C-alpha cells in the first residue's frame, strides 16, 4: 500500500502524489508568540513533526516551512494579541516576540520536534504581503475603505467556504472580528488595517500607515518559499475557519492557481471535553509539563491517538504514556547492553530466535501509510518489543549481528520516525557518569560470581535494586536498567 492521506479539502482519503516526484513542499501555521506554548501546541506540532519525519523516512526530500506570527493576529475585540501581551508585561512588542519565540523553540527542541527548514516571521514579510494586497485590489477581489483599511470581498470569490463547507449566506456576521460599517459584507476579512496613533506596530503602505491582517501573512510566506501551488498545508483543525478558508480565497484569487493540494489538520487537545486554550485558562504549559513528565512520554501521549482525533488530557493518560515509554526504553537498554557485551567475532545476524524483522517493519509502514496512523504504528512497535524481550530472556547466546539488526530497527521506527527512543538512553539513566559507574560495579560483581561468592554478588544486586537499578543475568552477561517509579 502506498501512502494515503485524509484531505480535509475533499473530506476523503486519497493517494499522496506530490507535485514533483521525490520532493514534498509542506507548510504549517506556526504559533502566535505572545506567551509560553501549552500542551495544545505540543499536540499539533508533534503530529506535524511525525508527518515530516515519516515523509523523509519514506525517501522524500521535504521542505518544511512553519511561520512565526509576530504581528497581525487580531482578537475578537479587534485587539492584536502581540500588543495585548506587550501591555500585559510592560515591554516593547518585539521584546515580547523575542522572548516567546525563544520559548517556543526551546520547548519544541525539548520535545524532540525537528526544526522547520524555514521559520519566516510575519513582520519580516510586510512588503510581500503588501504586494499580494495590491494584486487583489487590481483584480477586483479587494477594496479600500475611507479609513485606510483594505478588505477581501468574499462575494467576489465563489469558492469561499469550500474547505470549511460553510455557505456564505449562513455565516454569522462578525464571527471573528466585530462587524464594521465599512465592510460590504459581514464576512469580508481584513487584508490591511490602518494604525491608530497609539498602535505601536505600524508600517507605511499605499493605503497609509498600518499593519497586515492575520490571514495574509500565511499566503505571503507559504507561496514565497513553496510556490503558488504546494503539496501539504498542515495545522490545527480549529483554524479551518476563518483562517485557512481565508488563506485559500486570497491565494487563489491572487494567483489564479490552486493553493495547497492536501490539507492535513490535527484534532484539538481538550480538558474535560473543552479545547485547551489560554483564553479559557484550562491549559498546562509545555515547560510545566516537562517538569512532571519526560519528553518522550508527552510525545507518546500525543501519538497514542490519531493526529486527526481530539485527545482529552488527564494525569492518568500521561502516567500511562510514561509506563509505555518505560517499557520500550527498558527493552532497548537491555538490548544495547547485550550488544556492547557481545563478542565482535560472533559476526552475522541470526534471526532464528525472532520470527523475522521484516513483518514488524512492514506492519509499522502499513500503519503509517494509512494516513499516518501512529496508534497502530506504536502497536506494531510493541509487538516487536514483546518478541525482543522473549529473545533476550531466552537464555540463548545471541550473535552481535542479530542484536545490531534489532537495534537498527528500533532506531529507525521508534527513533527516526516517532521520536520516542533516543539514540542515547544513558542520559535518562543519569548520563555517562552513571554508565561508567555501572560498568565498574558489574565488573566487581562478575569477579564475585567467578569466585563463587554468591552472597556478595546477590547483596550487590539487592542494594542496587533498592536504588531502583535492576540487574538481569543472561547466558552471555548481565544487563542493567533504571526502574522509573511512577506514583
N, C-alpha and C positions, 0 to 999 in steps of 0.2 A: 504494500500500500504506500502510495506517495503522500506527501504532506497535504492534509486538508485543513482548512481553517473556517471558522464561522465568521461570515462577513455581515456586520450589522447593516451595511448598506442594502443588501439583498435579503437579509434575515434567513440565510441558509448556509449550509456548509458547502464549501467549494474547493476544488483542487487549487493549490497555490502555485501560480505561474508568474514569476517576476517579469517585469518589462524587459530586462536584459539578462540573458542567460548567465547564471552563476553569480549575479550581483543582486543585492536587495537594498533598496533605499527606504529607510524607516524613520518616521517622526513620532515623537510622543510629547504631548503637552506637559511641560515641566511645572515646577512649583511656583507659587507667588511668594516671594521671600520677604515676609513681614513678621514671621515668628518661627520658632523651632518646629520642625516637622513632627507629625504624630504617626501612630501606627496605621492610620488610614492611608498615609502616603507610602508607608512600607508595603502595604497590600498592593498598591498599583505598581510601584517601581521594582519590587522584587519579581512580580509577574512579568513585567516588560523585560527585565533582565534575563529571565529564563528563556523567553522567546528569542531574544538576541543570541544568547548562548547556544540554544539548540540550532538555530539557523546556521551559525558558524560551525558547530559540530557537524552539521549535515553537509558542509562543504561550500556554503555560500560566503561570498565576501560582502559583509554588511557595512553600510554607512549609517550609523545611528545618530540622529540629531534630537536633542531634547533641550527645549528653550528654558530660559530663566525669565520669569515675568517680574520685572523690577519697575514697571510703570504701567498705568492704564487699566488696572483691574478695578472696575467700578462696582461698588456695593449697591444693594437695593436702594439705599438712601441717596445715591448719587455721589458718595464719597469714595475716594481712592484708598484702597487697602494700605498702600505704602505710606501715604500721607497720614492716615489714621494711626498707623503703627509708629511713625516718627513723632507724632504729637504725644502718643502714649509714653514713649521712652525719652522724650525731650532731646532728640538727636536730629541731625540732618537726615533727610530721606535716603541719600546714598550711603550714609554711615549705617543706617538700619539695614539696607540692602546688603552691604558687605558682610555685616555680622551674620545675617541669616543665610546668605549664600554659602558662607564657610560652614555654618552649622549643618546645612543640608548635605553638603558633600562629605563632611565628617561622618554623619550618620549613614549615608549610603556606603561609604568605604567600610565602616564597621560591620554593615550587613552583608558585605561581600558583593555589592552591586557594582558591576563593571561600569566604569565611567563612559558616558557617551563619547563618540568621536568628535562631536562639536556640541558645545553648550552655549549657544548665542544668547545675548541679552537683548531684551526689547529696547532698552534705552540706547543701545549701540546701533540700532537699525531704524532710527526715526526717518532718515532720508528714504530708505527702501519703502517704508510704509506710506510716506507722502507720495512717492511716485505711483504706487498702486492706486491710491485715492484719486490722483489726477486722471488715471486711465478710466476709473469707474465713473468719474464726472463726465469725461469726454464721451463715453459710450452711453450716457444717459441712465446709468444704474444708480447714481447717487445725486444728491442735491445739497446745496449750501443754504443755510438759514441766515437771516439778517444778523444774528448774534455772532456768527462766525463758526457755528458747528457744521459738520458735514455728516449726513445720514445716508445709509444704504436704503434704497426703496425696494422693499420685499415684493411689492406688487409687480415690479418690472422683471422679477426672476421667477418664472412659472414653477420651477422645481423646488422652490423654498419649502422645506418640510419633508423632503424625500428621505433623509436619514432618520429623523425622529418620528416619522409617519404622522406628523401633525398637519392639520388643514389650516390654512391661513385664516379662514373665517371663524375658526374655533379658538384661535389663540387669544389668551387673556391680555388685555391692554396693560402695558407696564409690567410684564411678567418678571423683568429683572431690574429695570430702572424706571423711575416714575415717568408717567406719560407727560410729554411736553407739548404745549400747544403748537410749537413749530413743526412737529412731526406731521407728515402727510398721512401716515398710517401708524396705529399704535405699536405695531410690531417692528417698525423701522428701527435699525440699530445704529449706534454712533460709530463713525469711522474716525472722526476728529472732533475734539471738544475745545472750545475756546477756554482760556485760562483766566479766571478772575484775578485781580491784583494780588490777593493773598495766597494764591495757589503757587506752591514752591516749584514744582516740576513743570517747566514750560519751555517750548521750542518755537522758533519762527517758522511760519508756513505761508503758503499763498493765501490762506484764509485768516491770517492773523496769528498772534501768539497763542499757543495751546499745547495740547498733548493728544496722543492717539487713543482711540477706544481699545477695549481689551482684545477683541477678536482679530483685528487687522494684523497684529504682531505675528500670529502663527502663520498666516498666509505669507507674510513677507519673509520670515525666516525659513519656513519649510521649503518654499519654492526657490529661494536663493541658493540653498545648499543641496537640494534633492532634485530640482527640476519642476517644471509646471505640472507634470503628472508624475507621481511616485507610487511606490508599492504599498506600504503599510502606514496607516495612521493609528497610533495607539493612545491610550489614556484611560481615564475613568468614565464609566457609563453615566455618571451624574453630570458630565459636561456635554452630553449628547445634544441637549437643548438648554440655552440657546447657542453655546459657544461653537460646538462642532458644526451645527447647522449653518451658522453664520460664516464659518470658515469656508464651507463648500460654496455658498452663494457668492461671496465676494471673489473667491479664487476663480471659479468657473465663469463668472461674469467678466472678470478682467482678462482671462486668457482664452476663453472660448474652448477650453480643453477640460477633460475630466481631472479632478483634483487627486484625491487618494483612491486607489483601486480596492484596497481591503481595509476595513475598519475593525480593529481588534480592541475591544473595550472591556475593562475589568469591572467586576462587581464591587460593591461598596463593602467596607468594614463597618459592622453595626455593633451597637451595645444595647442589649435587650430589644433587638429588632429596629433600633433607630440608628441612622447613619452617624458614625463618629465624626464630629466636626468641632472646630474651635468655637463657632458661634453658639453651639448648644452646651459647650462646656463639658461634654462627655468624652473627653479624649485623654490619651496617655501618650506623652511624647516618646519618641524613639530613644532619646537619651535616658529617660527614666526606665523605660522597658529594658534597656541593656544593663541596667543595674540589677535587674531581677532575673533576667534570662540570658542565656548565651545567644550570640548572633545566629548560629545555625538553628537553634530552636525557634527563633522568630521566623526564619525562612521556612522551616518545616511546617510551622503553623499556617503560613500563607499558602504553601504549595500542597497542603493536605486537602485543599478544596480546589475545584476547577477555577481557573482565573476569571471566568465569566460569572461565577456564582457569588452571591453575597456571603460573607463569613461573619458569624457572631463572636465577638470577643468575650472570653471568660478566663479566669485563672486556671480552671480545670483543663481547658483546652491547651493552654500554654504549658502546663505541667505535663500533659500527655505528650506534647511535642518534645519537651525535654527528655522524657523517657525514650521516645522513639529515636532521637538523635543519639542518645547514650548507647542504645543497643547497637546502632551502626558503628559508632566510634569504638566501642569495646572490641567488636569483631575485627575492625581494621587495625587497631593497636596490636591485638594478638597476632594477626596475620603478619604485620610488618616486623614484629619482634621475632617471629619464627623465620621470616625471610632473612633478617640480619644474622641469625644463628645458623642458617642452612649452609652446608658446605658448597662452595662455588663449583667444585668439580662434579657436583651432582647433576649438573648440565641441564638437559632439555626438559620441557614440560611433560608431565604425565598426568592427564586428567581422568585417569581411570576411576578415581575415587569420587569424582564430581561429574555428574552425567555429561556435561559439556558446558562451556561458557556461552556458546552461540545462542541457545534458546533464551537465556536471560537477557542478552543484549537485544535479541530480536523482539522479545516481549516489551522491553523498555522503549525501543524505537517505534513499535506499533502503537504504543500508548501516546507517545509524543507526536507522532504523525497524525493522530486523531485530535486535531485542534489543541495540541499542547496539553494533553490530559495528564497533568502531574500527579494526581492521586493514584492513577493506575501505574504510572512510571515508578512511584515510590513503592507501590505494592510489588512490582517486579524486582525492585532493589532488595526488598525484604525477603522475597523468595530466594534470591541469591544468598542473602545473609544467613538464612537457615541452613542451606547446604554447606556453606563455608564453615559455619560453626560445627556442624556434624563432622566435616572433614578434619577440622583442627582438633576435635575431641576424640577422634577415632583411634588415636594412639599409633597410627601407621606413620612410618617415615615419609616425609614429603620432599620432593625434589625442589631445588631452588627455582627452576623454570616454571613449575606449576604455581608456586606461591607468587612469583613475579607476574604471571599472566593474570591471576585473580586480582592482584593489586592494581594492575593497569586498568582493569575493568571498573573497579571502584573509583579510580582517579578520573576516568572518563565520564561515567554515568553519574556517580554521586558527587564528583568534584567539578569537572568542567561544565557539565550541563546544569545540574541542580544547585551546585554551590553549597552542599550540605557536608561534604567531607574535605577538610583542608588537606593540602599536600603534606603538611607537617602537623601532626597531632600532639607533638611534645609540648607545644606552648600551652595547650589546655591543661596538661598534667603538671604544670609547674616549670616548663621550659627546659633548657639544656642542662641546667644545674641538677634538677631532679633526675633527668635521664642519666646523667653521669653518675650520680649517687646510687641509682638503682643498679647500674652496671657493676659498681663495686660491691654492693650488697649481694647481688646474685652470684658474683664470683666467690664471695665468702661462704654463702650457703652451699654452693657447688662443692667447695672443699669439705664442708661438714658432711655432705652426703657421700662424697668419695671415701671419707674416713669412717663412714657408717655411724656418724654421731647424729642419729635421728632426733634425739631430744633437742639439741641446739638448732638443728635445721627446722624442726616444727615450731620451736619457740620463736624463731626469727619470722617465720610465716605468720604466726599468731600476732606478734607485735606489729607487723606491717598492716595486718587486717584491721587492727584497732585504729590505725591512721587512715583507713579507707583505701589501702593499696592491696589488691588481691593478686596472689601468685597462682599460676596454673602450670602444673608439671606435665610435660609431654615426653614422648619417647625420644624426641630429638632436642630437648632442652626445656627451659622454663620461660614463660612469658608473664608480664605483669600489666595491670590496668588500674586506673583510679576509679573507684566506685563513687559516683556522684550521689550524694544523699539528697533526696527531694522530699521536702516536708509536705 
